[in-house]
């Protein structure tokens, strides 16, 4: 039996951490061809001291097969700090509560590897400062106009400067300005599908910067229209953008 609109939007689930497994069967997203977690895990296995910035609930870092002798992660949101600590402390990693604003609470040249998956902000000068000479920064980031089919469904057409924000070439220039050498930069556009309106609500509640201040009450009528569209067409299709960047301190 099909669930009603009200039942779907009322699904009450936790949006803590960065685990999207609740969406299994309700939404899909293509994965980048480079396999970030696998590549990150290989680099961690070779490192002696590593830092994972904006670790979320620690889920991605915890998936690494081997952590270096010194492993530190930072996170700003208190529920995620607690979740990451519970997940990573048994692996010997230390989780530091940090406001995600410079300076990073570490000394100069403290790490030979810095990683970050989907950072909200990137403080390139701080990354360069805490890296040892020859150390690398390895990161998968959200690219420009990611899932903007959904964003613009609720907010309307966005100006070009907003659509272009988080462009990989801007990241290259910022890294180089901080004194890093970019050794790899790749970008992909990935098909994303939402199969019911509850999945859309969950996604917008979790990824809060997509539609700032999103609530079901504020967008109820627009959600009803989207619910009808999904039921008629089978899915709402959008496109996620991702880029991979690796940079070395000389």
PEGIKA-V271446 format. One line per field, one symbol per residue. ss: DSSP state (H for helix, E for strand, C for the rest). psi: psi as a letter, one per 30 degrees, with the letter a starting at -180 (. if undefined). Layout:
ss->???
psi->???
This chain:
ss->CCCCHHHHHCCCCCCCCCCCHHHCCCEEECCCCCCHHHHHHHHHHHCCEEEECCCCCCHHHHCCCCCCCEEEEEECCHHHHHHHHHHHHHHCCEEEECCCCCCCCCCCCCEEEEEEECCCCCCHHHHHHHEEEEEEEEEEEECCCCCHHHHHHHHCCCCHHHHHCCCHHHHHHHHHHCCEEEEEEEEEEEEEEECCHHHHHHHHHHCCCCCCCCCCCCCHHHHHHHHHHHHHHCCEEEEEEEEEEEEEEC
psi->kkkleeeeffjjlkglahjgfffkffllkkkkffieeeeeeeeeffleklkjkhfbggeeeffkekllejkkklkfjeeeeeeeeeefeffgkkkkkkghkllkhllkhfkfkklkjhkeljieeeeeefklkfllkkkklkakhkhfeeefeeflkkleeeffkhkefeeeeeeefggljjfkjkklkkkkkkflfeeeeeefeeiffeikgkleeegeeeeeeeeeeeeefflkkakkkklkkkkkk.
